Structures are given as structure tokens and as C-alpha cells.
Amino acid sequence: MELSTLLSHVLQEMFWGMTATIGFAILFNVPRRALLTCLLLAAVGRGTRALCMETGGVSIVPATLVAATIIGFLSRAYALRLQMPSTIFGITAAIPLVPGKFAFETMLGVLQVASLPADTVSALLVTTAVNGVKTGLILGALAVGIVAPSLIFHREKPVV
């Protein structure tokens, strides 16, 4: 892919990630002083996923895991710096990485399978199953990536 085309694609992904994040941040009543950080993390996440998929030939699942992990670590760092819970940043920034397309196609396929005769559904059933598995794997990658820093750095204080 040509560099200018790649840059344009990554910037578009970052813009749309920020657009989705601002809507959800406002919906979730994120404090004003955290909005800019949420937007930044969403842009980094969507941009990272786009770069992984376009330059590295990585599929959407591992690319989402990389992006979510970066969001998770940055969320933790900004949470400590701004004295706020990391979930404020992590969840709002990860929402644009949710696999809406695959989930929609899975549900549409399930509804179509339910309405077709049994002898004509094999190809549709396979496509629906693949979309369902991708949806689950992407959601799992998001969960692991966002939670990983908390699992690594969170230390229980001993009870005395």
C-alpha cells in the first residue's frame, strides 16, 4: 500500500474512533477533564489496529488484541496521572474496536438460517458460524487487552 494511502486510511480510522468515543464518553458521563484522554486513546487504538492490519498483514483478532493492550496500558498510566479509574479511559477508548459488523452479520445469518429450508442452509450456516467465532474472539481480545495491565500491576495489600 502506498504511504499516502496508508496514512489517509489510518487517519480516517483514528477520526472515526474518536467520533464514536466522544459519543459514548458523553453517554457514560465521563468527566470533562478525561474527555481528551479518552479521545487520544481511541485514536491510538484504532490507528494501531489499522496499521497492524494494513502493514503487517495481521488479521483483525490479533490486531485488536495489540490495540486493546496498548489502550489498557495507556489507560492505567493516565489513570494514575489524573487520579481517576482506568476503566473510564479503557472502556470508552475500546468501544470503537467492538466488532459490530461481525456481530450484525452473525445475527442476520441466524435469522436467515431459521427461515430457510433445511437443505439450503449449509453455506449460510458456515458463514454465520465464522462470523460468530470472529465476534467472540475479537471481544475476548478486547477483554484480555484492557484487563492485562490491571492483572499485571495490581497488587493486593496484605491484611494485617
C-alpha positions in Angstrom: 0.0 0.0 0.0 1.3 3.4 -0.9 2.4 5.6 2.1 -0.1 8.4 1.4 -3.0 5.9 1.1 -1.9 4.2 4.3 -1.6 7.4 6.1 -5.1 8.5 4.9 -6.6 5.2 6.0 -5.0 5.3 9.4 -6.1 8.9 10.0 -9.7 8.1 8.9 -9.7 5.2 11.4 -8.4 7.4 14.1 -11.1 10.1 13.3 -14.0 7.6 13.4 -12.6 6.0 16.5 -12.6 9.4 18.2 -16.1 10.2 16.9 -17.5 7.0 18.4 -15.7 7.5 21.7 -16.9 11.1 22.2 -20.5 9.9 21.9 -20.0 7.0 24.4 -18.0 9.1 26.8 -20.8 11.7 26.9 -23.4 8.9 27.2 -21.4 7.4 30.2 -21.0 10.9 31.9 -17.2 10.8 31.7 -15.7 13.9 33.5 -14.8 16.7 31.2 -11.1 16.6 32.2 -10.9 13.0 31.0 -12.5 13.5 27.5 -9.4 14.5 25.7 -7.5 11.5 27.1 -10.4 9.2 26.0 -10.2 10.6 22.5 -6.5 10.2 22.4 -6.6 6.6 23.5 -9.4 5.8 21.0 -7.3 7.3 18.2 -4.2 5.3 19.2 -6.3 2.1 19.4 -8.0 2.4 16.1 -4.8 3.6 14.4 -2.8 0.8 15.9 -5.3 -1.8 14.7 -5.4 -0.3 11.2 -1.6 -0.2 11.0 -1.3 -3.9 12.1 -3.8 -5.0 9.6 -2.5 -2.9 6.7 1.2 -3.1 7.1 1.8 -6.4 8.9 -0.9 -8.4 7.2 -2.3 -9.3 10.6 -5.9 -10.4 10.9 -8.5 -8.5 12.9 -8.3 -10.6 16.0 -4.6 -10.2 16.9 -4.6 -6.6 15.7 -7.4 -5.9 18.1 -5.5 -7.6 20.9 -2.5 -5.4 20.2 -4.6 -2.3 20.1 -6.6 -3.2 23.2 -3.4 -4.0 25.1 -1.9 -0.6 24.2 -5.2 1.1 25.3 -5.1 -0.9 28.6 -1.5 0.1 29.4 -2.1 3.8 28.5 -5.4 3.8 30.4 -3.5 2.6 33.5 -0.8 5.3 33.1 -3.3 8.1 32.6 -5.5 6.9 35.4 -2.5 7.1 37.8 -1.6 10.5 36.4 -5.1 12.0 36.6 -6.2 10.2 39.7 -9.1 8.5 38.0 -10.2 4.9 37.5 -8.6 3.4 34.4 -11.9 2.0 33.2 -13.0 5.5 32.3 -10.3 5.6 29.7 -10.1 1.9 28.7 -13.8 1.2 28.1 -14.6 4.4 26.2 -11.5 4.0 24.0 -12.1 0.4 23.3 -15.7 0.8 22.2 -14.8 1.7 18.6 -12.9 -1.7 18.4 -16.1 -3.7 19.1 -16.9 -5.9 16.1 -20.3 -4.5 15.2 -20.1 -5.7 11.6 -19.4 -9.3 12.5 -22.0 -9.4 15.3 -24.6 -7.9 13.0 -23.8 -10.4 10.2 -23.9 -13.3 12.7 -27.4 -12.3 13.9 -28.6 -11.7 10.4 -27.3 -15.1 9.4 -29.0 -16.8 12.4 -32.3 -15.2 11.4 -31.9 -16.3 7.8 -31.0 -19.8 8.8 -34.1 -20.0 10.9 -36.3 -19.0 7.9 -34.8 -21.2 5.1 -35.5 -24.8 4.3 -33.0 -27.2 6.0 -31.5 -28.5 2.7 -30.3 -25.0 1.6 -28.6 -23.6 4.7 -25.2 -25.2 4.7 -23.1 -22.4 3.2 -25.1 -19.7 5.1 -24.6 -21.7 8.3 -20.8 -21.9 7.8 -20.6 -18.1 7.1 -22.7 -17.4 10.2 -20.6 -19.6 12.4 -17.4 -18.0 11.1 -18.8 -14.5 11.8 -19.9 -15.7 15.3 -16.4 -17.1 16.1 -14.7 -13.9 14.9 -17.1 -11.8 17.0 -16.3 -13.9 20.1 -12.5 -13.8 19.5 -12.5 -10.1 19.0 -14.5 -9.5 22.2 -12.1 -11.8 24.0 -9.1 -9.9 22.6 -10.6 -6.7 23.8 -11.2 -8.0 27.3 -7.8 -9.5 27.7 -6.0 -6.5 26.3 -7.8 -4.0 28.5 -7.6 -6.1 31.7 -4.0 -7.3 31.2 -2.3 -4.2 32.8 -4.5 -4.4 35.9 -3.7 -8.1 36.3 0.0 -7.4 35.9 0.4 -4.3 38.1 -2.4 -4.7 40.7 -1.0 -5.9 44.0 -3.2 -6.8 46.9 -2.1 -5.2 50.1 -1.5 -7.8 52.9 -4.1 -7.8 55.6 -2.5 -7.1 59.0 
